[in-house]
Amino acid sequence: MFGFSEEEIAHFGMTYGLGIFMLFMLFIIGELAWKAKAGKTGTFILFFVLAFGMVGFVAKSVIQLLVEV
């Protein structure tokens, strides 16, 4: 497709596509905290709990860069 291999498209989607999606999810969490009038503590808890799953994905990417797998 457009001169790119399947591997190149998958790599682009897994790095940039998921990165953009994760930023959008952070925006949604912030919007949720703002509409719920959660306050500072509530907003921190929302971001910590709901965004904690993203930490594993980011950690995996960092470890791959450090180990160069």
mmCIF file as Biopython writes it, N, C-alpha, C and O atoms, coordinates in Angstrom:
data_model
#
loop_
_atom_site.group_PDB
_atom_site.id
_atom_site.type_symbol
_atom_site.label_atom_id
_atom_site.label_alt_id
_atom_site.label_comp_id
_atom_site.label_asym_id
_atom_site.label_entity_id
_atom_site.label_seq_id
_atom_site.pdbx_PDB_ins_code
_atom_site.Cartn_x
_atom_site.Cartn_y
_atom_site.Cartn_z
_atom_site.occupancy
_atom_site.B_iso_or_equiv
_atom_site.auth_seq_id
_atom_site.auth_asym_id
_atom_site.pdbx_PDB_model_num
ATOM 1   N N  . MET A ? 1  ? 0.847   -1.170 0.000  1.0 0.0 1  A 1 
ATOM 2   C CA . MET A ? 1  ? 0.000   0.000  0.000  1.0 0.0 1  A 1 
ATOM 3   C C  . MET A ? 1  ? 0.896   1.238  0.000  1.0 0.0 1  A 1 
ATOM 4   O O  . MET A ? 1  ? 1.665   1.449  0.937  1.0 0.0 1  A 1 
ATOM 5   N N  . PHE A ? 2  ? 0.797   2.039  -1.032 1.0 0.0 2  A 1 
ATOM 6   C CA . PHE A ? 2  ? 1.555   3.277  -1.188 1.0 0.0 2  A 1 
ATOM 7   C C  . PHE A ? 2  ? 3.063   3.061  -1.057 1.0 0.0 2  A 1 
ATOM 8   O O  . PHE A ? 2  ? 3.781   3.978  -0.660 1.0 0.0 2  A 1 
ATOM 9   N N  . GLY A ? 3  ? 3.551   1.870  -1.383 1.0 0.0 3  A 1 
ATOM 10  C CA . GLY A ? 3  ? 4.979   1.604  -1.343 1.0 0.0 3  A 1 
ATOM 11  C C  . GLY A ? 3  ? 5.513   1.203  0.021  1.0 0.0 3  A 1 
ATOM 12  O O  . GLY A ? 3  ? 6.726   1.083  0.192  1.0 0.0 3  A 1 
ATOM 13  N N  . PHE A ? 4  ? 4.643   0.993  0.992  1.0 0.0 4  A 1 
ATOM 14  C CA . PHE A ? 4  ? 5.067   0.574  2.327  1.0 0.0 4  A 1 
ATOM 15  C C  . PHE A ? 4  ? 4.745   -0.893 2.533  1.0 0.0 4  A 1 
ATOM 16  O O  . PHE A ? 4  ? 3.740   -1.399 2.034  1.0 0.0 4  A 1 
ATOM 17  N N  . SER A ? 5  ? 5.606   -1.565 3.271  1.0 0.0 5  A 1 
ATOM 18  C CA . SER A ? 5  ? 5.337   -2.962 3.585  1.0 0.0 5  A 1 
ATOM 19  C C  . SER A ? 5  ? 4.396   -3.051 4.786  1.0 0.0 5  A 1 
ATOM 20  O O  . SER A ? 5  ? 4.172   -2.067 5.492  1.0 0.0 5  A 1 
ATOM 21  N N  . GLU A ? 6  ? 3.862   -4.222 4.999  1.0 0.0 6  A 1 
ATOM 22  C CA . GLU A ? 6  ? 2.962   -4.440 6.130  1.0 0.0 6  A 1 
ATOM 23  C C  . GLU A ? 6  ? 3.675   -4.184 7.461  1.0 0.0 6  A 1 
ATOM 24  O O  . GLU A ? 6  ? 3.080   -3.662 8.404  1.0 0.0 6  A 1 
ATOM 25  N N  . GLU A ? 7  ? 4.934   -4.553 7.523  1.0 0.0 7  A 1 
ATOM 26  C CA . GLU A ? 7  ? 5.720   -4.348 8.741  1.0 0.0 7  A 1 
ATOM 27  C C  . GLU A ? 7  ? 5.898   -2.862 9.047  1.0 0.0 7  A 1 
ATOM 28  O O  . GLU A ? 7  ? 5.808   -2.450 10.204 1.0 0.0 7  A 1 
ATOM 29  N N  . GLU A ? 8  ? 6.152   -2.054 8.008  1.0 0.0 8  A 1 
ATOM 30  C CA . GLU A ? 8  ? 6.324   -0.612 8.209  1.0 0.0 8  A 1 
ATOM 31  C C  . GLU A ? 8  ? 5.034   0.052  8.673  1.0 0.0 8  A 1 
ATOM 32  O O  . GLU A ? 8  ? 5.060   0.927  9.539  1.0 0.0 8  A 1 
ATOM 33  N N  . ILE A ? 9  ? 3.919   -0.359 8.106  1.0 0.0 9  A 1 
ATOM 34  C CA . ILE A ? 9  ? 2.623   0.202  8.507  1.0 0.0 9  A 1 
ATOM 35  C C  . ILE A ? 9  ? 2.298   -0.189 9.943  1.0 0.0 9  A 1 
ATOM 36  O O  . ILE A ? 9  ? 1.822   0.641  10.717 1.0 0.0 9  A 1 
ATOM 37  N N  . ALA A ? 10 ? 2.550   -1.445 10.304 1.0 0.0 10 A 1 
ATOM 38  C CA . ALA A ? 10 ? 2.285   -1.903 11.666 1.0 0.0 10 A 1 
ATOM 39  C C  . ALA A ? 10 ? 3.173   -1.170 12.670 1.0 0.0 10 A 1 
ATOM 40  O O  . ALA A ? 10 ? 2.709   -0.796 13.747 1.0 0.0 10 A 1 
ATOM 41  N N  . HIS A ? 11 ? 4.436   -0.963 12.330 1.0 0.0 11 A 1 
ATOM 42  C CA . HIS A ? 11 ? 5.348   -0.249 13.229 1.0 0.0 11 A 1 
ATOM 43  C C  . HIS A ? 11 ? 4.890   1.189  13.424 1.0 0.0 11 A 1 
ATOM 44  O O  . HIS A ? 11 ? 4.905   1.692  14.548 1.0 0.0 11 A 1 
ATOM 45  N N  . PHE A ? 12 ? 4.485   1.858  12.354 1.0 0.0 12 A 1 
ATOM 46  C CA . PHE A ? 12 ? 3.987   3.235  12.440 1.0 0.0 12 A 1 
ATOM 47  C C  . PHE A ? 12 ? 2.743   3.300  13.327 1.0 0.0 12 A 1 
ATOM 48  O O  . PHE A ? 12 ? 2.624   4.186  14.173 1.0 0.0 12 A 1 
ATOM 49  N N  . GLY A ? 13 ? 1.823   2.362  13.130 1.0 0.0 13 A 1 
ATOM 50  C CA . GLY A ? 13 ? 0.596   2.350  13.928 1.0 0.0 13 A 1 
ATOM 51  C C  . GLY A ? 13 ? 0.849   2.067  15.396 1.0 0.0 13 A 1 
ATOM 52  O O  . GLY A ? 13 ? 0.214   2.660  16.268 1.0 0.0 13 A 1 
ATOM 53  N N  . MET A ? 14 ? 1.769   1.167  15.669 1.0 0.0 14 A 1 
ATOM 54  C CA . MET A ? 14 ? 2.043   0.803  17.064 1.0 0.0 14 A 1 
ATOM 55  C C  . MET A ? 14 ? 2.814   1.884  17.808 1.0 0.0 14 A 1 
ATOM 56  O O  . MET A ? 14 ? 2.728   1.959  19.034 1.0 0.0 14 A 1 
ATOM 57  N N  . THR A ? 15 ? 3.560   2.716  17.107 1.0 0.0 15 A 1 
ATOM 58  C CA . THR A ? 15 ? 4.307   3.774  17.791 1.0 0.0 15 A 1 
ATOM 59  C C  . THR A ? 15 ? 3.527   5.078  17.783 1.0 0.0 15 A 1 
ATOM 60  O O  . THR A ? 15 ? 3.151   5.577  18.844 1.0 0.0 15 A 1 
ATOM 61  N N  . TYR A ? 16 ? 3.280   5.631  16.620 1.0 0.0 16 A 1 
ATOM 62  C CA . TYR A ? 16 ? 2.643   6.950  16.536 1.0 0.0 16 A 1 
ATOM 63  C C  . TYR A ? 16 ? 1.130   6.870  16.731 1.0 0.0 16 A 1 
ATOM 64  O O  . TYR A ? 16 ? 0.547   7.713  17.413 1.0 0.0 16 A 1 
ATOM 65  N N  . GLY A ? 17 ? 0.505   5.876  16.145 1.0 0.0 17 A 1 
ATOM 66  C CA . GLY A ? 17 ? -0.948  5.748  16.271 1.0 0.0 17 A 1 
ATOM 67  C C  . GLY A ? 17 ? -1.383  5.539  17.709 1.0 0.0 17 A 1 
ATOM 68  O O  . GLY A ? 17 ? -2.292  6.220  18.184 1.0 0.0 17 A 1 
ATOM 69  N N  . LEU A ? 18 ? -0.756  4.619  18.402 1.0 0.0 18 A 1 
ATOM 70  C CA . LEU A ? 18 ? -1.099  4.385  19.804 1.0 0.0 18 A 1 
ATOM 71  C C  . LEU A ? 18 ? -0.672  5.541  20.697 1.0 0.0 18 A 1 
ATOM 72  O O  . LEU A ? 18 ? -1.336  5.828  21.693 1.0 0.0 18 A 1 
ATOM 73  N N  . GLY A ? 19 ? 0.412   6.203  20.359 1.0 0.0 19 A 1 
ATOM 74  C CA . GLY A ? 19 ? 0.828   7.385  21.129 1.0 0.0 19 A 1 
ATOM 75  C C  . GLY A ? 19 ? -0.219  8.490  21.057 1.0 0.0 19 A 1 
ATOM 76  O O  . GLY A ? 19 ? -0.560  9.103  22.069 1.0 0.0 19 A 1 
ATOM 77  N N  . ILE A ? 20 ? -0.721  8.736  19.856 1.0 0.0 20 A 1 
ATOM 78  C CA . ILE A ? 20 ? -1.765  9.752  19.693 1.0 0.0 20 A 1 
ATOM 79  C C  . ILE A ? 20 ? -3.031  9.322  20.408 1.0 0.0 20 A 1 
ATOM 80  O O  . ILE A ? 20 ? -3.691  10.147 21.039 1.0 0.0 20 A 1 
ATOM 81  N N  . PHE A ? 21 ? -3.382  8.052  20.324 1.0 0.0 21 A 1 
ATOM 82  C CA . PHE A ? 21 ? -4.561  7.542  21.018 1.0 0.0 21 A 1 
ATOM 83  C C  . PHE A ? 21 ? -4.419  7.678  22.539 1.0 0.0 21 A 1 
ATOM 84  O O  . PHE A ? 21 ? -5.394  7.988  23.225 1.0 0.0 21 A 1 
ATOM 85  N N  . MET A ? 22 ? -3.220  7.451  23.064 1.0 0.0 22 A 1 
ATOM 86  C CA . MET A ? 22 ? -2.990  7.595  24.501 1.0 0.0 22 A 1 
ATOM 87  C C  . MET A ? 22 ? -3.120  9.048  24.935 1.0 0.0 22 A 1 
ATOM 88  O O  . MET A ? 22 ? -3.662  9.320  26.007 1.0 0.0 22 A 1 
ATOM 89  N N  . LEU A ? 23 ? -2.637  9.987  24.127 1.0 0.0 23 A 1 
ATOM 90  C CA . LEU A ? 23 ? -2.818  11.406 24.437 1.0 0.0 23 A 1 
ATOM 91  C C  . LEU A ? 23 ? -4.299  11.779 24.420 1.0 0.0 23 A 1 
ATOM 92  O O  . LEU A ? 23 ? -4.754  12.564 25.251 1.0 0.0 23 A 1 
ATOM 93  N N  . PHE A ? 24 ? -5.040  11.221 23.485 1.0 0.0 24 A 1 
ATOM 94  C CA . PHE A ? 24 ? -6.474  11.472 23.436 1.0 0.0 24 A 1 
ATOM 95  C C  . PHE A ? 24 ? -7.170  10.913 24.677 1.0 0.0 24 A 1 
ATOM 96  O O  . PHE A ? 24 ? -8.090  11.536 25.207 1.0 0.0 24 A 1 
ATOM 97  N N  . MET A ? 25 ? -6.734  9.743  25.140 1.0 0.0 25 A 1 
ATOM 98  C CA . MET A ? 25 ? -7.304  9.168  26.359 1.0 0.0 25 A 1 
ATOM 99  C C  . MET A ? 25 ? -7.006  10.053 27.567 1.0 0.0 25 A 1 
ATOM 100 O O  . MET A ? 25 ? -7.858  10.197 28.444 1.0 0.0 25 A 1 
ATOM 101 N N  . LEU A ? 26 ? -5.818  10.646 27.630 1.0 0.0 26 A 1 
ATOM 102 C CA . LEU A ? 26 ? -5.504  11.569 28.719 1.0 0.0 26 A 1 
ATOM 103 C C  . LEU A ? 26 ? -6.398  12.799 28.663 1.0 0.0 26 A 1 
ATOM 104 O O  . LEU A ? 26 ? -6.817  13.307 29.704 1.0 0.0 26 A 1 
ATOM 105 N N  . PHE A ? 27 ? -6.694  13.282 27.468 1.0 0.0 27 A 1 
ATOM 106 C CA . PHE A ? 27 ? -7.618  14.389 27.312 1.0 0.0 27 A 1 
ATOM 107 C C  . PHE A ? 27 ? -9.005  14.010 27.821 1.0 0.0 27 A 1 
ATOM 108 O O  . PHE A ? 27 ? -9.658  14.810 28.491 1.0 0.0 27 A 1 
ATOM 109 N N  . ILE A ? 28 ? -9.457  12.806 27.511 1.0 0.0 28 A 1 
ATOM 110 C CA . ILE A ? 28 ? -10.771 12.349 27.965 1.0 0.0 28 A 1 
ATOM 111 C C  . ILE A ? 28 ? -10.807 12.253 29.485 1.0 0.0 28 A 1 
ATOM 112 O O  . ILE A ? 28 ? -11.806 12.632 30.095 1.0 0.0 28 A 1 
ATOM 113 N N  . ILE A ? 29 ? -9.751  11.760 30.107 1.0 0.0 29 A 1 
ATOM 114 C CA . ILE A ? 29 ? -9.696  11.670 31.568 1.0 0.0 29 A 1 
ATOM 115 C C  . ILE A ? 29 ? -9.748  13.064 32.180 1.0 0.0 29 A 1 
ATOM 116 O O  . ILE A ? 29 ? -10.449 13.278 33.169 1.0 0.0 29 A 1 
ATOM 117 N N  . GLY A ? 30 ? -9.014  14.012 31.604 1.0 0.0 30 A 1 
ATOM 118 C CA . GLY A ? 30 ? -9.053  15.385 32.093 1.0 0.0 30 A 1 
ATOM 119 C C  . GLY A ? 30 ? -10.436 16.001 31.951 1.0 0.0 30 A 1 
ATOM 120 O O  . GLY A ? 30 ? -10.904 16.695 32.853 1.0 0.0 30 A 1 
ATOM 121 N N  . GLU A ? 31 ? -11.084 15.755 30.837 1.0 0.0 31 A 1 
ATOM 122 C CA . GLU A ? 31 ? -12.441 16.258 30.615 1.0 0.0 31 A 1 
ATOM 123 C C  . GLU A ? 31 ? -13.417 15.646 31.620 1.0 0.0 31 A 1 
ATOM 124 O O  . GLU A ? 31 ? -14.299 16.332 32.136 1.0 0.0 31 A 1 
ATOM 125 N N  . LEU A ? 32 ? -13.252 14.369 31.889 1.0 0.0 32 A 1 
ATOM 126 C CA . LEU A ? 32 ? -14.090 13.691 32.872 1.0 0.0 32 A 1 
ATOM 127 C C  . LEU A ? 32 ? -13.904 14.297 34.252 1.0 0.0 32 A 1 
ATOM 128 O O  . LEU A ? 32 ? -14.883 14.522 34.964 1.0 0.0 32 A 1 
ATOM 129 N N  . ALA A ? 33 ? -12.673 14.563 34.639 1.0 0.0 33 A 1 
ATOM 130 C CA . ALA A ? 33 ? -12.397 15.164 35.944 1.0 0.0 33 A 1 
ATOM 131 C C  . ALA A ? 33 ? -12.967 16.574 36.020 1.0 0.0 33 A 1 
ATOM 132 O O  . ALA A ? 33 ? -13.487 16.973 37.062 1.0 0.0 33 A 1 
ATOM 133 N N  . TRP A ? 34 ? -12.876 17.334 34.929 1.0 0.0 34 A 1 
ATOM 134 C CA . TRP A ? 34 ? -13.376 18.708 34.926 1.0 0.0 34 A 1 
ATOM 135 C C  . TRP A ? 34 ? -14.898 18.742 35.020 1.0 0.0 34 A 1 
ATOM 136 O O  . TRP A ? 34 ? -15.457 19.534 35.779 1.0 0.0 34 A 1 
ATOM 137 N N  . LYS A ? 35 ? -15.576 17.875 34.243 1.0 0.0 35 A 1 
ATOM 138 C CA . LYS A ? 35 ? -17.042 17.867 34.263 1.0 0.0 35 A 1 
ATOM 139 C C  . LYS A ? 35 ? -17.589 17.333 35.585 1.0 0.0 35 A 1 
ATOM 140 O O  . LYS A ? 35 ? -18.675 17.725 36.013 1.0 0.0 35 A 1 
ATOM 141 N N  . ALA A ? 36 ? -16.841 16.444 36.231 1.0 0.0 36 A 1 
ATOM 142 C CA . ALA A ? 36 ? -17.285 15.887 37.510 1.0 0.0 36 A 1 
ATOM 143 C C  . ALA A ? 36 ? -16.906 16.797 38.676 1.0 0.0 36 A 1 
ATOM 144 O O  . ALA A ? 36 ? -17.279 16.526 39.817 1.0 0.0 36 A 1 
ATOM 145 N N  . LYS A ? 37 ? -16.158 17.887 38.396 1.0 0.0 37 A 1 
ATOM 146 C CA . LYS A ? 37 ? -15.674 18.800 39.437 1.0 0.0 37 A 1 
ATOM 147 C C  . LYS A ? 37 ? -14.972 18.008 40.540 1.0 0.0 37 A 1 
ATOM 148 O O  . LYS A ? 37 ? -15.304 18.105 41.721 1.0 0.0 37 A 1 
ATOM 149 N N  . ALA A ? 38 ? -13.990 17.222 40.104 1.0 0.0 38 A 1 
ATOM 150 C CA . ALA A ? 38 ? -13.333 16.272 41.001 1.0 0.0 38 A 1 
ATOM 151 C C  . ALA A ? 38 ? -12.362 16.927 41.978 1.0 0.0 38 A 1 
ATOM 152 O O  . ALA A ? 38 ? -12.027 16.309 42.988 1.0 0.0 38 A 1 
ATOM 153 N N  . GLY A ? 39 ? -11.904 18.124 41.732 1.0 0.0 39 A 1 
ATOM 154 C CA . GLY A ? 39 ? -10.921 18.739 42.612 1.0 0.0 39 A 1 
ATOM 155 C C  . GLY A ? 39 ? -9.531  18.204 42.320 1.0 0.0 39 A 1 
ATOM 156 O O  . GLY A ? 39 ? -9.344  17.373 41.432 1.0 0.0 39 A 1 
ATOM 157 N N  . LYS A ? 40 ? -8.553  18.695 43.087 1.0 0.0 40 A 1 
ATOM 158 C CA . LYS A ? 40 ? -7.167  18.293 42.834 1.0 0.0 40 A 1 
ATOM 159 C C  . LYS A ? 40 ? -6.927  16.828 43.171 1.0 0.0 40 A 1 
ATOM 160 O O  . LYS A ? 40 ? -6.310  16.099 42.394 1.0 0.0 40 A 1 
ATOM 161 N N  . THR A ? 41 ? -7.414  16.400 44.329 1.0 0.0 41 A 1 
ATOM 162 C CA . THR A ? 41 ? -7.194  15.009 44.746 1.0 0.0 41 A 1 
ATOM 163 C C  . THR A ? 41 ? -7.931  14.046 43.840 1.0 0.0 41 A 1 
ATOM 164 O O  . THR A ? 41 ? -7.377  13.024 43.434 1.0 0.0 41 A 1 
ATOM 165 N N  . GLY A ? 42 ? -9.170  14.360 43.521 1.0 0.0 42 A 1 
ATOM 166 C CA . GLY A ? 42 ? -9.953  13.492 42.641 1.0 0.0 42 A 1 
ATOM 167 C C  . GLY A ? 42 ? -9.364  13.407 41.251 1.0 0.0 42 A 1 
ATOM 168 O O  . GLY A ? 42 ? -9.353  12.337 40.642 1.0 0.0 42 A 1 
ATOM 169 N N  . THR A ? 43 ? -8.877  14.518 40.745 1.0 0.0 43 A 1 
ATOM 170 C CA . THR A ? 43 ? -8.249  14.522 39.428 1.0 0.0 43 A 1 
ATOM 171 C C  . THR A ? 43 ? -6.985  13.683 39.435 1.0 0.0 43 A 1 
ATOM 172 O O  . THR A ? 43 ? -6.725  12.933 38.494 1.0 0.0 43 A 1 
ATOM 173 N N  . PHE A ? 44 ? -6.192  13.810 40.506 1.0 0.0 44 A 1 
ATOM 174 C CA . PHE A ? 44 ? -4.981  12.989 40.622 1.0 0.0 44 A 1 
ATOM 175 C C  . PHE A ? 44 ? -5.333  11.508 40.636 1.0 0.0 44 A 1 
ATOM 176 O O  . PHE A ? 44 ? -4.688  10.704 39.963 1.0 0.0 44 A 1 
ATOM 177 N N  . ILE A ? 45 ? -6.351  11.153 41.401 1.0 0.0 45 A 1 
ATOM 178 C CA . ILE A ? 45 ? -6.754  9.743  41.488 1.0 0.0 45 A 1 
ATOM 179 C C  . ILE A ? 45 ? -7.258  9.238  40.140 1.0 0.0 45 A 1 
ATOM 180 O O  . ILE A ? 45 ? -6.930  8.125  39.729 1.0 0.0 45 A 1 
ATOM 181 N N  . LEU A ? 46 ? -8.052  10.052 39.455 1.0 0.0 46 A 1 
ATOM 182 C CA . LEU A ? 46 ? -8.528  9.644  38.131 1.0 0.0 46 A 1 
ATOM 183 C C  . LEU A ? 46 ? -7.374  9.409  37.174 1.0 0.0 46 A 1 
ATOM 184 O O  . LEU A ? 46 ? -7.329  8.386  36.490 1.0 0.0 46 A 1 
ATOM 185 N N  . PHE A ? 47 ? -6.439  10.350 37.121 1.0 0.0 47 A 1 
ATOM 186 C CA . PHE A ? 47 ? -5.303  10.177 36.221 1.0 0.0 47 A 1 
ATOM 187 C C  . PHE A ? 47 ? -4.444  8.988  36.630 1.0 0.0 47 A 1 
ATOM 188 O O  . PHE A ? 47 ? -3.985  8.236  35.770 1.0 0.0 47 A 1 
ATOM 189 N N  . PHE A ? 48 ? -4.223  8.807  37.914 1.0 0.0 48 A 1 
ATOM 190 C CA . PHE A ? 48 ? -3.380  7.707  38.381 1.0 0.0 48 A 1 
ATOM 191 C C  . PHE A ? 48 ? -4.004  6.362  38.051 1.0 0.0 48 A 1 
ATOM 192 O O  . PHE A ? 48 ? -3.334  5.482  37.512 1.0 0.0 48 A 1 
ATOM 193 N N  . VAL A ? 49 ? -5.275  6.198  38.369 1.0 0.0 49 A 1 
ATOM 194 C CA . VAL A ? 49 ? -5.926  4.901  38.192 1.0 0.0 49 A 1 
ATOM 195 C C  . VAL A ? 49 ? -6.209  4.607  36.721 1.0 0.0 49 A 1 
ATOM 196 O O  . VAL A ? 49 ? -5.897  3.521  36.232 1.0 0.0 49 A 1 
ATOM 197 N N  . LEU A ? 50 ? -6.806  5.580  36.008 1.0 0.0 50 A 1 
ATOM 198 C CA . LEU A ? 50 ? -7.209  5.316  34.636 1.0 0.0 50 A 1 
ATOM 199 C C  . LEU A ? 50 ? -6.036  5.319  33.661 1.0 0.0 50 A 1 
ATOM 200 O O  . LEU A ? 50 ? -6.093  4.642  32.634 1.0 0.0 50 A 1 
ATOM 201 N N  . ALA A ? 51 ? -4.989  6.055  33.956 1.0 0.0 51 A 1 
ATOM 202 C CA . ALA A ? 51 ? -3.848  6.109  33.049 1.0 0.0 51 A 1 
ATOM 203 C C  . ALA A ? 51 ? -2.748  5.121  33.430 1.0 0.0 51 A 1 
ATOM 204 O O  . ALA A ? 51 ? -1.730  5.035  32.743 1.0 0.0 51 A 1 
ATOM 205 N N  . PHE A ? 52 ? -2.939  4.385  34.504 1.0 0.0 52 A 1 
ATOM 206 C CA . PHE A ? 52 ? -1.897  3.461  34.964 1.0 0.0 52 A 1 
ATOM 207 C C  . PHE A ? 52 ? -1.619  2.363  33.949 1.0 0.0 52 A 1 
ATOM 208 O O  . PHE A ? 52 ? -0.486  1.893  33.847 1.0 0.0 52 A 1 
ATOM 209 N N  . GLY A ? 53 ? -2.631  1.947  33.199 1.0 0.0 53 A 1 
ATOM 210 C CA . GLY A ? 53 ? -2.431  0.921  32.180 1.0 0.0 53 A 1 
ATOM 211 C C  . GLY A ? 53 ? -1.499  1.351  31.071 1.0 0.0 53 A 1 
ATOM 212 O O  . GLY A ? 53 ? -0.843  0.518  30.445 1.0 0.0 53 A 1 
ATOM 213 N N  . MET A ? 54 ? -1.435  2.659  30.822 1.0 0.0 54 A 1 
ATOM 214 C CA . MET A ? 54 ? -0.559  3.163  29.771 1.0 0.0 54 A 1 
ATOM 215 C C  . MET A ? 54 ? 0.905   3.092  30.178 1.0 0.0 54 A 1 
ATOM 216 O O  . MET A ? 54 ? 1.789   3.048  29.323 1.0 0.0 54 A 1 
ATOM 217 N N  . VAL A ? 55 ? 1.161   3.079  31.461 1.0 0.0 55 A 1 
ATOM 218 C CA . VAL A ? 55 ? 2.540   3.053  31.959 1.0 0.0 55 A 1 
ATOM 219 C C  . VAL A ? 55 ? 3.253   1.790  31.494 1.0 0.0 55 A 1 
ATOM 220 O O  . VAL A ? 55 ? 4.432   1.836  31.141 1.0 0.0 55 A 1 
ATOM 221 N N  . GLY A ? 56 ? 2.553   0.673  31.491 1.0 0.0 56 A 1 
ATOM 222 C CA . GLY A ? 56 ? 3.151   -0.583 31.040 1.0 0.0 56 A 1 
ATOM 223 C C  . GLY A ? 56 ? 3.562   -0.538 29.586 1.0 0.0 56 A 1 
ATOM 224 O O  . GLY A ? 56 ? 4.630   -1.027 29.218 1.0 0.0 56 A 1 
ATOM 225 N N  . PHE A ? 57 ? 2.714   0.048  28.760 1.0 0.0 57 A 1 
ATOM 226 C CA . PHE A ? 57 ? 3.035   0.150  27.335 1.0 0.0 57 A 1 
ATOM 227 C C  . PHE A ? 57 ? 4.237   1.062  27.108 1.0 0.0 57 A 1 
ATOM 228 O O  . PHE A ? 57 ? 5.121   0.741  26.314 1.0 0.0 57 A 1 
ATOM 229 N N  . VAL A ? 58 ? 4.270   2.186  27.798 1.0 0.0 58 A 1 
ATOM 230 C CA . VAL A ? 58 ? 5.392   3.113  27.667 1.0 0.0 58 A 1 
ATOM 231 C C  . VAL A ? 58 ? 6.667   2.473  28.204 1.0 0.0 58 A 1 
ATOM 232 O O  . VAL A ? 58 ? 7.731   2.612  27.599 1.0 0.0 58 A 1 
ATOM 233 N N  . ALA A ? 59 ? 6.571   1.772  29.337 1.0 0.0 59 A 1 
ATOM 234 C CA . ALA A ? 59 ? 7.742   1.100  29.917 1.0 0.0 59 A 1 
ATOM 235 C C  . ALA A ? 59 ? 8.287   0.046  28.957 1.0 0.0 59 A 1 
ATOM 236 O O  . ALA A ? 59 ? 9.501   -0.109 28.826 1.0 0.0 59 A 1 
ATOM 237 N N  . LYS A ? 60 ? 7.392   -0.680 28.286 1.0 0.0 60 A 1 
ATOM 238 C CA . LYS A ? 60 ? 7.828   -1.686 27.326 1.0 0.0 60 A 1 
ATOM 239 C C  . LYS A ? 60 ? 8.612   -1.041 26.189 1.0 0.0 60 A 1 
ATOM 240 O O  . LYS A ? 60 ? 9.640   -1.569 25.765 1.0 0.0 60 A 1 
ATOM 241 N N  . SER A ? 61 ? 8.137   0.081  25.702 1.0 0.0 61 A 1 
ATOM 242 C CA . SER A ? 61 ? 8.829   0.781  24.617 1.0 0.0 61 A 1 
ATOM 243 C C  . SER A ? 61 ? 10.198  1.286  25.060 1.0 0.0 61 A 1 
ATOM 244 O O  . SER A ? 61 ? 11.172  1.185  24.313 1.0 0.0 61 A 1 
ATOM 245 N N  . VAL A ? 62 ? 10.273  1.829  26.275 1.0 0.0 62 A 1 
ATOM 246 C CA . VAL A ? 62 ? 11.549  2.339  26.794 1.0 0.0 62 A 1 
ATOM 247 C C  . VAL A ? 62 ? 12.537  1.198  26.986 1.0 0.0 62 A 1 
ATOM 248 O O  . VAL A ? 62 ? 13.712  1.329  26.642 1.0 0.0 62 A 1 
ATOM 249 N N  . ILE A ? 63 ? 12.070  0.083  27.532 1.0 0.0 63 A 1 
ATOM 250 C CA . ILE A ? 63 ? 12.949  -1.073 27.747 1.0 0.0 63 A 1 
ATOM 251 C C  . ILE A ? 63 ? 13.460  -1.607 26.417 1.0 0.0 63 A 1 
ATOM 252 O O  . ILE A ? 63 ? 14.624  -1.992 26.312 1.0 0.0 63 A 1 
ATOM 253 N N  . GLN A ? 64 ? 12.594  -1.636 25.391 1.0 0.0 64 A 1 
ATOM 254 C CA . GLN A ? 64 ? 13.028  -2.100 24.076 1.0 0.0 64 A 1 
ATOM 255 C C  . GLN A ? 64 ? 14.102  -1.176 23.501 1.0 0.0 64 A 1 
ATOM 256 O O  . GLN A ? 64 ? 15.044  -1.641 22.860 1.0 0.0 64 A 1 
ATOM 257 N N  . LEU A ? 65 ? 13.964  0.121  23.729 1.0 0.0 65 A 1 
ATOM 258 C CA . LEU A ? 65 ? 14.984  1.053  23.231 1.0 0.0 65 A 1 
ATOM 259 C C  . LEU A ? 65 ? 16.300  0.866  23.963 1.0 0.0 65 A 1 
ATOM 260 O O  . LEU A ? 65 ? 17.367  0.934  23.353 1.0 0.0 65 A 1 
ATOM 261 N N  . LEU A ? 66 ? 16.233  0.631  25.279 1.0 0.0 66 A 1 
ATOM 262 C CA . LEU A ? 66 ? 17.451  0.469  26.060 1.0 0.0 66 A 1 
ATOM 263 C C  . LEU A ? 66 ? 18.173  -0.841 25.741 1.0 0.0 66 A 1 
ATOM 264 O O  . LEU A ? 66 ? 19.401  -0.881 25.660 1.0 0.0 66 A 1 
ATOM 265 N N  . VAL A ? 67 ? 17.400  -1.903 25.562 1.0 0.0 67 A 1 
ATOM 266 C CA . VAL A ? 67 ? 18.000  -3.205 25.314 1.0 0.0 67 A 1 
ATOM 267 C C  . VAL A ? 67 ? 18.287  -3.401 23.828 1.0 0.0 67 A 1 
ATOM 268 O O  . VAL A ? 67 ? 19.119  -4.228 23.457 1.0 0.0 67 A 1 
ATOM 269 N N  . GLU A ? 68 ? 17.591  -2.634 22.975 1.0 0.0 68 A 1 
ATOM 270 C CA . GLU A ? 68 ? 17.708  -2.712 21.521 1.0 0.0 68 A 1 
ATOM 271 C C  . GLU A ? 68 ? 17.359  -4.100 21.005 1.0 0.0 68 A 1 
ATOM 272 O O  . GLU A ? 68 ? 18.154  -4.757 20.333 1.0 0.0 68 A 1 
ATOM 273 N N  . VAL A ? 69 ? 16.142  -4.526 21.341 1.0 0.0 69 A 1 
ATOM 274 C CA . VAL A ? 69 ? 15.635  -5.843 20.892 1.0 0.0 69 A 1 
ATOM 275 C C  . VAL A ? 69 ? 15.169  -5.754 19.479 1.0 0.0 69 A 1 
ATOM 276 O O  . VAL A ? 69 ? 14.709  -6.748 18.917 1.0 0.0 69 A 1 
#
